[in-house]
Amino acid sequence: MNAEPCVLAIEAQTKRDPDKATNWAYYVAYLRATYDLPVLLVAVCRDRPTAD
């Protein structure tokens, strides 16, 4: 199996933040432009309310 190269961005999310979606869009666009590779963003949350 051949995996395609990509940028993996992992962010720990410790509390709800309504502005985070805008920040994530910026992170992904910046990484895509910088590395010219697809970007996978994974947000790791410590509880269900934060994940929701």
CHARMM-style PDB file with segment names, atoms N, HN, CA, C and O in Angstrom:
ATOM      1  N   MET     1       0.837  -1.174   0.000  1.00  0.00      PROA
ATOM      2  CA  MET     1       0.000   0.000   0.000  1.00  0.00      PROA
ATOM      3  C   MET     1       0.888   1.246   0.000  1.00  0.00      PROA
ATOM      4  O   MET     1       1.793   1.360   0.826  1.00  0.00      PROA
ATOM      5  N   ASN     2       0.639   2.156  -0.900  1.00  0.00      PROA
ATOM      6  HN  ASN     2      -0.096   2.063  -1.571  1.00  0.00      PROA
ATOM      7  CA  ASN     2       1.387   3.398  -0.978  1.00  0.00      PROA
ATOM      8  C   ASN     2       0.559   4.534  -0.387  1.00  0.00      PROA
ATOM      9  O   ASN     2      -0.563   4.782  -0.827  1.00  0.00      PROA
ATOM     10  N   ALA     3       1.104   5.211   0.593  1.00  0.00      PROA
ATOM     11  HN  ALA     3       2.016   5.008   0.950  1.00  0.00      PROA
ATOM     12  CA  ALA     3       0.423   6.347   1.210  1.00  0.00      PROA
ATOM     13  C   ALA     3       0.851   7.626   0.495  1.00  0.00      PROA
ATOM     14  O   ALA     3       2.027   7.820   0.190  1.00  0.00      PROA
ATOM     15  N   GLU     4      -0.102   8.469   0.243  1.00  0.00      PROA
ATOM     16  HN  GLU     4      -1.058   8.311   0.491  1.00  0.00      PROA
ATOM     17  CA  GLU     4       0.199   9.769  -0.356  1.00  0.00      PROA
ATOM     18  C   GLU     4       0.762  10.697   0.718  1.00  0.00      PROA
ATOM     19  O   GLU     4       0.296  10.661   1.857  1.00  0.00      PROA
ATOM     20  N   PRO     5       1.743  11.518   0.387  1.00  0.00      PROA
ATOM     21  CA  PRO     5       2.277  12.451   1.386  1.00  0.00      PROA
ATOM     22  C   PRO     5       1.230  13.512   1.732  1.00  0.00      PROA
ATOM     23  O   PRO     5       0.443  13.938   0.887  1.00  0.00      PROA
ATOM     24  N   CYS     6       1.249  13.919   2.986  1.00  0.00      PROA
ATOM     25  HN  CYS     6       1.889  13.573   3.672  1.00  0.00      PROA
ATOM     26  CA  CYS     6       0.358  14.981   3.440  1.00  0.00      PROA
ATOM     27  C   CYS     6       0.964  15.612   4.685  1.00  0.00      PROA
ATOM     28  O   CYS     6       1.935  15.109   5.250  1.00  0.00      PROA
ATOM     29  N   VAL     7       0.376  16.713   5.094  1.00  0.00      PROA
ATOM     30  HN  VAL     7      -0.413  17.122   4.635  1.00  0.00      PROA
ATOM     31  CA  VAL     7       0.769  17.371   6.337  1.00  0.00      PROA
ATOM     32  C   VAL     7      -0.268  16.977   7.385  1.00  0.00      PROA
ATOM     33  O   VAL     7      -1.469  17.139   7.168  1.00  0.00      PROA
ATOM     34  N   LEU     8       0.194  16.465   8.508  1.00  0.00      PROA
ATOM     35  HN  LEU     8       1.170  16.333   8.684  1.00  0.00      PROA
ATOM     36  CA  LEU     8      -0.688  16.109   9.611  1.00  0.00      PROA
ATOM     37  C   LEU     8      -0.533  17.164  10.695  1.00  0.00      PROA
ATOM     38  O   LEU     8       0.546  17.329  11.263  1.00  0.00      PROA
ATOM     39  N   ALA     9      -1.611  17.874  10.978  1.00  0.00      PROA
ATOM     40  HN  ALA     9      -2.488  17.740  10.516  1.00  0.00      PROA
ATOM     41  CA  ALA     9      -1.614  18.895  12.031  1.00  0.00      PROA
ATOM     42  C   ALA     9      -2.494  18.392  13.162  1.00  0.00      PROA
ATOM     43  O   ALA     9      -3.657  18.054  12.944  1.00  0.00      PROA
ATOM     44  N   ILE    10      -1.943  18.340  14.373  1.00  0.00      PROA
ATOM     45  HN  ILE    10      -0.998  18.615  14.551  1.00  0.00      PROA
ATOM     46  CA  ILE    10      -2.686  17.873  15.531  1.00  0.00      PROA
ATOM     47  C   ILE    10      -2.764  19.014  16.537  1.00  0.00      PROA
ATOM     48  O   ILE    10      -1.761  19.635  16.887  1.00  0.00      PROA
ATOM     49  N   GLU    11      -3.990  19.269  16.992  1.00  0.00      PROA
ATOM     50  HN  GLU    11      -4.805  18.764  16.708  1.00  0.00      PROA
ATOM     51  CA  GLU    11      -4.177  20.340  17.967  1.00  0.00      PROA
ATOM     52  C   GLU    11      -4.970  19.823  19.152  1.00  0.00      PROA
ATOM     53  O   GLU    11      -5.999  19.168  18.986  1.00  0.00      PROA
ATOM     54  N   ALA    12      -4.487  20.122  20.349  1.00  0.00      PROA
ATOM     55  HN  ALA    12      -3.652  20.655  20.484  1.00  0.00      PROA
ATOM     56  CA  ALA    12      -5.217  19.785  21.572  1.00  0.00      PROA
ATOM     57  C   ALA    12      -6.224  20.898  21.834  1.00  0.00      PROA
ATOM     58  O   ALA    12      -5.867  22.075  21.877  1.00  0.00      PROA
ATOM     59  N   GLN    13      -7.458  20.523  22.006  1.00  0.00      PROA
ATOM     60  HN  GLN    13      -7.749  19.566  21.972  1.00  0.00      PROA
ATOM     61  CA  GLN    13      -8.531  21.482  22.271  1.00  0.00      PROA
ATOM     62  C   GLN    13      -8.995  21.229  23.697  1.00  0.00      PROA
ATOM     63  O   GLN    13      -9.575  20.180  23.976  1.00  0.00      PROA
ATOM     64  N   THR    14      -8.749  22.173  24.609  1.00  0.00      PROA
ATOM     65  HN  THR    14      -8.278  23.025  24.382  1.00  0.00      PROA
ATOM     66  CA  THR    14      -9.042  21.956  26.018  1.00  0.00      PROA
ATOM     67  C   THR    14     -10.375  22.536  26.475  1.00  0.00      PROA
ATOM     68  O   THR    14     -10.884  22.166  27.533  1.00  0.00      PROA
ATOM     69  N   LYS    15     -10.944  23.444  25.680  1.00  0.00      PROA
ATOM     70  HN  LYS    15     -10.530  23.744  24.820  1.00  0.00      PROA
ATOM     71  CA  LYS    15     -12.238  24.033  26.037  1.00  0.00      PROA
ATOM     72  C   LYS    15     -12.947  24.487  24.769  1.00  0.00      PROA
ATOM     73  O   LYS    15     -12.340  24.582  23.702  1.00  0.00      PROA
ATOM     74  N   ARG    16     -14.226  24.763  24.900  1.00  0.00      PROA
ATOM     75  HN  ARG    16     -14.719  24.686  25.767  1.00  0.00      PROA
ATOM     76  CA  ARG    16     -15.002  25.238  23.755  1.00  0.00      PROA
ATOM     77  C   ARG    16     -14.486  26.617  23.334  1.00  0.00      PROA
ATOM     78  O   ARG    16     -14.195  27.471  24.172  1.00  0.00      PROA
ATOM     79  N   ASP    17     -14.382  26.810  22.034  1.00  0.00      PROA
ATOM     80  HN  ASP    17     -14.619  26.117  21.353  1.00  0.00      PROA
ATOM     81  CA  ASP    17     -13.919  28.082  21.486  1.00  0.00      PROA
ATOM     82  C   ASP    17     -14.657  28.318  20.179  1.00  0.00      PROA
ATOM     83  O   ASP    17     -14.328  27.696  19.169  1.00  0.00      PROA
ATOM     84  N   PRO    18     -15.651  29.207  20.175  1.00  0.00      PROA
ATOM     85  CA  PRO    18     -16.453  29.413  18.972  1.00  0.00      PROA
ATOM     86  C   PRO    18     -15.655  29.956  17.782  1.00  0.00      PROA
ATOM     87  O   PRO    18     -16.094  29.824  16.639  1.00  0.00      PROA
ATOM     88  N   ASP    19     -14.508  30.556  18.028  1.00  0.00      PROA
ATOM     89  HN  ASP    19     -14.151  30.663  18.956  1.00  0.00      PROA
ATOM     90  CA  ASP    19     -13.689  31.094  16.937  1.00  0.00      PROA
ATOM     91  C   ASP    19     -12.738  30.063  16.355  1.00  0.00      PROA
ATOM     92  O   ASP    19     -12.044  30.352  15.380  1.00  0.00      PROA
ATOM     93  N   LYS    20     -12.691  28.875  16.926  1.00  0.00      PROA
ATOM     94  HN  LYS    20     -13.255  28.641  17.717  1.00  0.00      PROA
ATOM     95  CA  LYS    20     -11.696  27.886  16.509  1.00  0.00      PROA
ATOM     96  C   LYS    20     -11.867  27.458  15.063  1.00  0.00      PROA
ATOM     97  O   LYS    20     -10.872  27.225  14.378  1.00  0.00      PROA
ATOM     98  N   ALA    21     -13.096  27.349  14.577  1.00  0.00      PROA
ATOM     99  HN  ALA    21     -13.905  27.539  15.134  1.00  0.00      PROA
ATOM    100  CA  ALA    21     -13.307  26.926  13.184  1.00  0.00      PROA
ATOM    101  C   ALA    21     -12.625  27.892  12.216  1.00  0.00      PROA
ATOM    102  O   ALA    21     -12.048  27.464  11.216  1.00  0.00      PROA
ATOM    103  N   THR    22     -12.688  29.176  12.505  1.00  0.00      PROA
ATOM    104  HN  THR    22     -13.157  29.523  13.318  1.00  0.00      PROA
ATOM    105  CA  THR    22     -12.010  30.171  11.661  1.00  0.00      PROA
ATOM    106  C   THR    22     -10.499  29.993  11.739  1.00  0.00      PROA
ATOM    107  O   THR    22      -9.808  30.055  10.722  1.00  0.00      PROA
ATOM    108  N   ASN    23      -9.992  29.772  12.939  1.00  0.00      PROA
ATOM    109  HN  ASN    23     -10.553  29.721  13.765  1.00  0.00      PROA
ATOM    110  CA  ASN    23      -8.546  29.562  13.108  1.00  0.00      PROA
ATOM    111  C   ASN    23      -8.091  28.315  12.368  1.00  0.00      PROA
ATOM    112  O   ASN    23      -7.045  28.324  11.718  1.00  0.00      PROA
ATOM    113  N   TRP    24      -8.872  27.236  12.462  1.00  0.00      PROA
ATOM    114  HN  TRP    24      -9.721  27.228  12.990  1.00  0.00      PROA
ATOM    115  CA  TRP    24      -8.503  26.001  11.784  1.00  0.00      PROA
ATOM    116  C   TRP    24      -8.461  26.188  10.277  1.00  0.00      PROA
ATOM    117  O   TRP    24      -7.570  25.662   9.611  1.00  0.00      PROA
ATOM    118  N   ALA    25      -9.418  26.934   9.734  1.00  0.00      PROA
ATOM    119  HN  ALA    25     -10.142  27.362  10.275  1.00  0.00      PROA
ATOM    120  CA  ALA    25      -9.412  27.196   8.290  1.00  0.00      PROA
ATOM    121  C   ALA    25      -8.120  27.914   7.888  1.00  0.00      PROA
ATOM    122  O   ALA    25      -7.527  27.613   6.852  1.00  0.00      PROA
ATOM    123  N   TYR    26      -7.697  28.862   8.719  1.00  0.00      PROA
ATOM    124  HN  TYR    26      -8.179  29.107   9.560  1.00  0.00      PROA
ATOM    125  CA  TYR    26      -6.445  29.567   8.445  1.00  0.00      PROA
ATOM    126  C   TYR    26      -5.256  28.610   8.522  1.00  0.00      PROA
ATOM    127  O   TYR    26      -4.403  28.615   7.634  1.00  0.00      PROA
ATOM    128  N   TYR    27      -5.190  27.792   9.567  1.00  0.00      PROA
ATOM    129  HN  TYR    27      -5.883  27.787  10.288  1.00  0.00      PROA
ATOM    130  CA  TYR    27      -4.080  26.838   9.717  1.00  0.00      PROA
ATOM    131  C   TYR    27      -3.967  25.930   8.495  1.00  0.00      PROA
ATOM    132  O   TYR    27      -2.884  25.736   7.942  1.00  0.00      PROA
ATOM    133  N   VAL    28      -5.103  25.384   8.090  1.00  0.00      PROA
ATOM    134  HN  VAL    28      -5.982  25.542   8.538  1.00  0.00      PROA
ATOM    135  CA  VAL    28      -5.094  24.449   6.961  1.00  0.00      PROA
ATOM    136  C   VAL    28      -4.659  25.163   5.683  1.00  0.00      PROA
ATOM    137  O   VAL    28      -3.843  24.635   4.927  1.00  0.00      PROA
ATOM    138  N   ALA    29      -5.196  26.358   5.435  1.00  0.00      PROA
ATOM    139  HN  ALA    29      -5.858  26.787   6.049  1.00  0.00      PROA
ATOM    140  CA  ALA    29      -4.822  27.106   4.230  1.00  0.00      PROA
ATOM    141  C   ALA    29      -3.333  27.464   4.250  1.00  0.00      PROA
ATOM    142  O   ALA    29      -2.655  27.368   3.227  1.00  0.00      PROA
ATOM    143  N   TYR    30      -2.833  27.873   5.407  1.00  0.00      PROA
ATOM    144  HN  TYR    30      -3.384  27.951   6.238  1.00  0.00      PROA
ATOM    145  CA  TYR    30      -1.423  28.235   5.528  1.00  0.00      PROA
ATOM    146  C   TYR    30      -0.517  27.027   5.272  1.00  0.00      PROA
ATOM    147  O   TYR    30       0.457  27.121   4.525  1.00  0.00      PROA
ATOM    148  N   LEU    31      -0.842  25.909   5.889  1.00  0.00      PROA
ATOM    149  HN  LEU    31      -1.633  25.832   6.496  1.00  0.00      PROA
ATOM    150  CA  LEU    31      -0.020  24.711   5.701  1.00  0.00      PROA
ATOM    151  C   LEU    31      -0.078  24.218   4.262  1.00  0.00      PROA
ATOM    152  O   LEU    31       0.934  23.783   3.711  1.00  0.00      PROA
ATOM    153  N   ARG    32      -1.247  24.283   3.659  1.00  0.00      PROA
ATOM    154  HN  ARG    32      -2.069  24.636   4.106  1.00  0.00      PROA
ATOM    155  CA  ARG    32      -1.399  23.864   2.254  1.00  0.00      PROA
ATOM    156  C   ARG    32      -0.535  24.745   1.348  1.00  0.00      PROA
ATOM    157  O   ARG    32       0.161  24.239   0.468  1.00  0.00      PROA
ATOM    158  N   ALA    33      -0.580  26.050   1.563  1.00  0.00      PROA
ATOM    159  HN  ALA    33      -1.145  26.461   2.278  1.00  0.00      PROA
ATOM    160  CA  ALA    33       0.196  26.977   0.742  1.00  0.00      PROA
ATOM    161  C   ALA    33       1.697  26.824   0.988  1.00  0.00      PROA
ATOM    162  O   ALA    33       2.493  26.940   0.056  1.00  0.00      PROA
ATOM    163  N   THR    34       2.080  26.569   2.220  1.00  0.00      PROA
ATOM    164  HN  THR    34       1.434  26.475   2.977  1.00  0.00      PROA
ATOM    165  CA  THR    34       3.493  26.457   2.567  1.00  0.00      PROA
ATOM    166  C   THR    34       4.123  25.183   2.021  1.00  0.00      PROA
ATOM    167  O   THR    34       5.227  25.218   1.477  1.00  0.00      PROA
ATOM    168  N   TYR    35       3.427  24.059   2.163  1.00  0.00      PROA
ATOM    169  HN  TYR    35       2.530  24.030   2.605  1.00  0.00      PROA
ATOM    170  CA  TYR    35       4.016  22.763   1.809  1.00  0.00      PROA
ATOM    171  C   TYR    35       3.490  22.181   0.504  1.00  0.00      PROA
ATOM    172  O   TYR    35       4.013  21.176   0.022  1.00  0.00      PROA
ATOM    173  N   ASP    36       2.462  22.798  -0.073  1.00  0.00      PROA
ATOM    174  HN  ASP    36       2.037  23.614   0.319  1.00  0.00      PROA
ATOM    175  CA  ASP    36       1.858  22.316  -1.321  1.00  0.00      PROA
ATOM    176  C   ASP    36       1.485  20.836  -1.230  1.00  0.00      PROA
ATOM    177  O   ASP    36       1.711  20.064  -2.162  1.00  0.00      PROA
ATOM    178  N   LEU    37       0.915  20.463  -0.096  1.00  0.00      PROA
ATOM    179  HN  LEU    37       0.732  21.090   0.661  1.00  0.00      PROA
ATOM    180  CA  LEU    37       0.454  19.099   0.152  1.00  0.00      PROA
ATOM    181  C   LEU    37      -0.933  19.161   0.790  1.00  0.00      PROA
ATOM    182  O   LEU    37      -1.282  20.161   1.418  1.00  0.00      PROA
ATOM    183  N   PRO    38      -1.719  18.106   0.635  1.00  0.00      PROA
ATOM    184  CA  PRO    38      -2.992  18.055   1.351  1.00  0.00      PROA
ATOM    185  C   PRO    38      -2.748  18.095   2.862  1.00  0.00      PROA
ATOM    186  O   PRO    38      -1.713  17.631   3.342  1.00  0.00      PROA
ATOM    187  N   VAL    39      -3.692  18.644   3.595  1.00  0.00      PROA
ATOM    188  HN  VAL    39      -4.532  19.021   3.206  1.00  0.00      PROA
ATOM    189  CA  VAL    39      -3.546  18.801   5.043  1.00  0.00      PROA
ATOM    190  C   VAL    39      -4.662  18.033   5.745  1.00  0.00      PROA
ATOM    191  O   VAL    39      -5.828  18.114   5.360  1.00  0.00      PROA
ATOM    192  N   LEU    40      -4.286  17.293   6.774  1.00  0.00      PROA
ATOM    193  HN  LEU    40      -3.338  17.227   7.087  1.00  0.00      PROA
ATOM    194  CA  LEU    40      -5.242  16.623   7.638  1.00  0.00      PROA
ATOM    195  C   LEU    40      -5.101  17.241   9.020  1.00  0.00      PROA
ATOM    196  O   LEU    40      -4.042  17.156   9.642  1.00  0.00      PROA
ATOM    197  N   LEU    41      -6.182  17.869   9.502  1.00  0.00      PROA
ATOM    198  HN  LEU    41      -7.043  17.938   8.996  1.00  0.00      PROA
ATOM    199  CA  LEU    41      -6.179  18.494  10.823  1.00  0.00      PROA
ATOM    200  C   LEU    41      -6.967  17.601  11.770  1.00  0.00      PROA
ATOM    201  O   LEU    41      -8.115  17.252  11.494  1.00  0.00      PROA
ATOM    202  N   VAL    42      -6.345  17.231  12.894  1.00  0.00      PROA
ATOM    203  HN  VAL    42      -5.412  17.514  13.119  1.00  0.00      PROA
ATOM    204  CA  VAL    42      -6.993  16.414  13.915  1.00  0.00      PROA
ATOM    205  C   VAL    42      -7.030  17.230  15.203  1.00  0.00      PROA
ATOM    206  O   VAL    42      -5.995  17.659  15.713  1.00  0.00      PROA
ATOM    207  N   ALA    43      -8.228  17.435  15.713  1.00  0.00      PROA
ATOM    208  HN  ALA    43      -9.069  17.086  15.299  1.00  0.00      PROA
ATOM    209  CA  ALA    43      -8.392  18.121  16.996  1.00  0.00      PROA
ATOM    210  C   ALA    43      -8.657  17.067  18.053  1.00  0.00      PROA
ATOM    211  O   ALA    43      -9.596  16.281  17.927  1.00  0.00      PROA
ATOM    212  N   VAL    44      -7.841  17.044  19.091  1.00  0.00      PROA
ATOM    213  HN  VAL    44      -7.078  17.683  19.193  1.00  0.00      PROA
ATOM    214  CA  VAL    44      -7.981  16.086  20.179  1.00  0.00      PROA
ATOM    215  C   VAL    44      -8.608  16.826  21.362  1.00  0.00      PROA
ATOM    216  O   VAL    44      -8.069  17.822  21.846  1.00  0.00      PROA
ATOM    217  N   CYS    45      -9.751  16.320  21.815  1.00  0.00      PROA
ATOM    218  HN  CYS    45     -10.188  15.512  21.422  1.00  0.00      PROA
ATOM    219  CA  CYS    45     -10.489  16.964  22.900  1.00  0.00      PROA
ATOM    220  C   CYS    45     -10.531  16.053  24.115  1.00  0.00      PROA
ATOM    221  O   CYS    45     -10.561  14.829  23.990  1.00  0.00      PROA
ATOM    222  N   ARG    46     -10.534  16.664  25.290  1.00  0.00      PROA
ATOM    223  HN  ARG    46     -10.510  17.659  25.392  1.00  0.00      PROA
ATOM    224  CA  ARG    46     -10.528  15.846  26.505  1.00  0.00      PROA
ATOM    225  C   ARG    46     -11.911  15.498  27.015  1.00  0.00      PROA
ATOM    226  O   ARG    46     -12.051  14.656  27.901  1.00  0.00      PROA
ATOM    227  N   ASP    47     -12.946  16.141  26.462  1.00  0.00      PROA
ATOM    228  HN  ASP    47     -12.832  16.825  25.741  1.00  0.00      PROA
ATOM    229  CA  ASP    47     -14.304  15.782  26.881  1.00  0.00      PROA
ATOM    230  C   ASP    47     -15.292  15.971  25.731  1.00  0.00      PROA
ATOM    231  O   ASP    47     -14.996  16.652  24.749  1.00  0.00      PROA
ATOM    232  N   ARG    48     -16.463  15.362  25.865  1.00  0.00      PROA
ATOM    233  HN  ARG    48     -16.704  14.808  26.662  1.00  0.00      PROA
ATOM    234  CA  ARG    48     -17.483  15.377  24.811  1.00  0.00      PROA
ATOM    235  C   ARG    48     -18.021  16.786  24.522  1.00  0.00      PROA
ATOM    236  O   ARG    48     -18.160  17.128  23.348  1.00  0.00      PROA
ATOM    237  N   PRO    49     -18.333  17.625  25.528  1.00  0.00      PROA
ATOM    238  CA  PRO    49     -18.831  18.967  25.221  1.00  0.00      PROA
ATOM    239  C   PRO    49     -17.858  19.786  24.361  1.00  0.00      PROA
ATOM    240  O   PRO    49     -18.281  20.534  23.480  1.00  0.00      PROA
ATOM    241  N   THR    50     -16.575  19.640  24.620  1.00  0.00      PROA
ATOM    242  HN  THR    50     -16.232  19.032  25.336  1.00  0.00      PROA
ATOM    243  CA  THR    50     -15.587  20.361  23.814  1.00  0.00      PROA
ATOM    244  C   THR    50     -15.578  19.799  22.396  1.00  0.00      PROA
ATOM    245  O   THR    50     -15.489  20.560  21.432  1.00  0.00      PROA
ATOM    246  N   ALA    51     -15.668  18.501  22.258  1.00  0.00      PROA
ATOM    247  HN  ALA    51     -15.740  17.882  23.041  1.00  0.00      PROA
ATOM    248  CA  ALA    51     -15.670  17.883  20.934  1.00  0.00      PROA
ATOM    249  C   ALA    51     -16.910  18.279  20.143  1.00  0.00      PROA
ATOM    250  O   ALA    51     -16.836  18.497  18.934  1.00  0.00      PROA
ATOM    251  N   ASP    52     -18.034  18.371  20.818  1.00  0.00      PROA
ATOM    252  HN  ASP    52     -18.094  18.194  21.800  1.00  0.00      PROA
ATOM    253  CA  ASP    52     -19.273  18.753  20.122  1.00  0.00      PROA
ATOM    254  C   ASP    52     -19.191  20.178  19.640  1.00  0.00      PROA
ATOM    255  OT1 ASP    52     -20.137  20.679  19.032  1.00  0.00      PROA
TER     256      ASP     52
END
